[in-house]
Amino acid sequence: EQASGDVRREHTLAAGEVLRAVEIPALGPGESESYLKVKQKQSFDWPLAEVAVLLRRGPQPEARIVLGAAAPVPWRARAAEDLLRPLLSRGAPPSAAELARVGAAAVGGARPLLRNGYKVALFSNLVPRAIARALRGDAHEEESP
């Protein structure tokens, strides 16, 4: 999401400001994460689609799902997070059908450009896989389509 609302800006730093550090906290109790990306060829560095997931299970479940290469900046899939959160509070893991609904919610309302409509299917399939990997504790993977 754009903090300023201007899709031509990827940050909100003012003139003369410099980003000096980024702090990433360690995973806490009941938390797991996953990152998946799909590339056209292993030799290409730029992903066609990427998904990062952070999950917290327990009495106050949390879900963060971020799509990369979907917009000019990383994109939070808040509708998918809202759908997943109650599923994390149960004792049983979400079913494949429930994860598919979360994947569909991640791309709900997507407005692809002329030549990147294929990414909608990539993301809707990658999100459930990233969630399943986080639930299993498998953190990272790269894929070819």
N, C-alpha and C positions, 0 to 999 in steps of 0.2 A: 504494500500500500504506500502511496505517496503521502508523506507527512504534509507537504505543502499543497497537494492537489494538482501540481504541475507535472505532467508525465515527462517533461523534458529535463527535469531535475531528479537526480537519484539520491539526493541528500538535502539536509537543511542547514548545512554549515554556512555561516555568513562569511563575507569577504574577510580574509586574514585569519580565520579560524583553521586549526589543524587538528585532525584526529591523531592522538598520540598513543592510545591503547584501547584494546578491546578485552574485557574480562568475560570469561565463560565459566560459570560456576560448575563445580563437579556435580555429578548426578547424586541425588539424595535418595533416601530410603524409598523403595517402591517405584523408582523412576528407571526408565529405559529409553533408549534412543535408537534411531535407524536413519541411514542415508542411502538412497538408491539413485543411480543415474543411468540413463540410456544414451548411448552414443551410436552414431551411424557406423563408425569404424573405430577400433581400438586406437589407431594412430591419431585420430582427431581428438583434441583436448576439449572442444566445446560440446557440452551435452545438448541433446535434443530436448530432454526433459530430466528434471531432478526433483526429488522429494526428500525433505528432512522431517522427521517425526520425533517428538518428545512426548512420552506418556508417563503419567503418574497414576498408579492404581491405589485403591484404598478408600477410606471414608470420604475424602475430598478429591475425587479424580480430576485429572487435568489432561488435556490433549492439545498439542500444538502441531499443526501441519503447515509446512511452508513449501510452496512450489517455486522452483527455479527454472529459468528459461521459459516462463509462461507469460511474463510481462517485462517491462523495462527494469523492474526491481523485484526482489523476492516477494512472493505473494502469499499472504496468510489465507488459508482455506477455512475461514471461520464457520461457515455452514457445516462443513464436514467435522470440524472440532466439536460443534454443538451436538451433532448427531452421535459422535463417538463417546463423548464424556459419560453419559449414563450407562453405556455398555461396559465401561471400565469398572464400574462400581459393583458389578455382579461377581459372583464367585467363578463362573465359567467364562472362558474367552469368547469373544464375538464369533458368530458363525461366518462362513464364507459369504452367505447371502447378506448378512448385516454389513460386512466389510465392503461388499460390492455397492451397497447403498451409500456408504460413507464415501467411496470413490466417486460415485455419481454426484454426490453433493459437493465434492471438491471442485467440480467443473460446471456445476449448475450456473446458468447465466453467462457462461463463457461466450465471448464474441471474438472468434478467431479471425485473423487477417486472411487475405486472399489465398495465400499458399501455405498456411500453417494449421489448417483445420485438423490435420492428422494428430496434432499434439493433444487434442481433447481426449481421444481414445488412449493415447500414451499415459496421460495423467490419471484418467479414471481407472486404469489397470495398475499403475505404479503405486498409487496411494494405498490400496488394500494390501499390496505386497509389502510395502514399507511398514505398515502397522503390524502385520503378522510377524515380520522379522523383529521388530522392536519387542513384541510380546514374547518371542522366543529367545531374545537376547542376542540375535545375530545383527551386528550393527551396520556393516557396509557391504556394498556389492556394486559392480558395474555390469551393464548389460548391453548387448547388441540387439537391435530390433529383429 
